[in-house]
Every structure is written in C-alpha cells, then in structure tokens.
Amino acid sequence: MEDIIAISEKHQVPLVADEIYYGYAYDEERPFISFAHVNTTIPIITLGALSKIYSVPGWRLGWLIVYNRSNYFDDILDKLKKFVMMNLHP
C-alpha cells in the first residue's frame, strides 16, 4: 500500500480504491486498512457496496466516497452530481 501511495504522490495521480470487500480480512496479523485512512495529499475515490459487506447477494446498492484533497476533484464532483441527477430521476 505504501508503494502505491508513493508512486501516486510522485506522479501526482489520484487513486481509485475498489474497497468492495471492505472489512474482510482473513489474517489477523494483516488487518484491512482503507486507503482513506492513509495520511496523504493525493485525492482518493473509494468504492463500496452492500452486497459484499453484508452478504446480501442481488442487492445492487453501492456508493463512492470522494476524498477531495487539495480541491482536485471540484470540477469532477460538479459533473458527477449532474450525471447522477440525470440518471436517477423518477
């Protein structure tokens, strides 16, 4: 994980962290650590879903969390909000 963060910081590339299996750790000596808990200046987008965390297959409910460090994603967030409103209308 530290190597990924170091490369991302060196090249100033934001991270997209697929954390669909958040909380699953089969080795007590190596617990799950979210990229969001790492102290970095790199902006991060994390993805999650109920179907994996709570073992509810068939549920297609998920989310993304944007850690907008240094206001990197301001323009993207604005466009994302417009996209969601366009696609999630009644």
N, C-alpha and C positions, 0 to 999 in steps of 0.2 A: 504494500500500500504506500509506503514512504517513497518508493522508487517512482510510482505513478505520479504522486504529488510533486516530486522533484522535477520530473520531466515536464509536467503541466506548468509549473511555475517558471521553469527555464524558458519555455517557448510561449508563455502567456496564452495557453489554450484552456478554455473552460472544460469541466468534466461533466459527463452524463453518467450517473451511477445507477445501474439497474439493481435495486435493492428489493426485488420482488420477494425474495426469501429472507427478509429482514427477521432477525431473531433466531433463525435456525443455526445452531452450532452443535456439532456432534462431538467436539473435543473440548472439554472444559478448560484445557490449558490454552486454547486458541479461541476465545470468545469472538462473536461477531462485533465488529466496530464499523459504524456507519461513516461514510466519507464526510457527512455533515458535522461530525464531532471532531474532525481534524482541524487544527488551527492553521488556516492558510488564507491567502488573499485571493486565491483562484475562485471564481464563481462556479457553483455546482448546481446541477439539476439532479434530483433523486426521484426514482420511480418506485411506487409501491402498489400493492393490490390486496384486497381482502381474501381472494380465493386461495392464496398460498398461506398467508399468515394465520387465518382462522379455519383453514381446511374446509372451505365451502365451494367445492367444485361447481362450475357452471355460473357462478356469480361473476359478472364482468364489470366489477366496480374497482377502479383504481384511481390513483392520483399521481401528481407530480409536485414536488416541492422545489421552489427556486430559491437558492441562497444567492441573492443578488449582491455579491460583494463588489465594492467599488462601482456600483451602478452600471455594471457591464451589460446587464440584460434589460435595461429600461425600454429600449425600442422593441425588443423581442416580446417582453411582457405585454406591452400595449397591443401588439399584433395578435398575441395568443389570446388575450381577452376578447378581442373582436372575433377571432376564429371560433372560440367556444360559444359565444353568444349566437353566432350564425348557425352553428351546427346543433346546438342544444335547445332550439326553440320548441314550443309546444306542438 
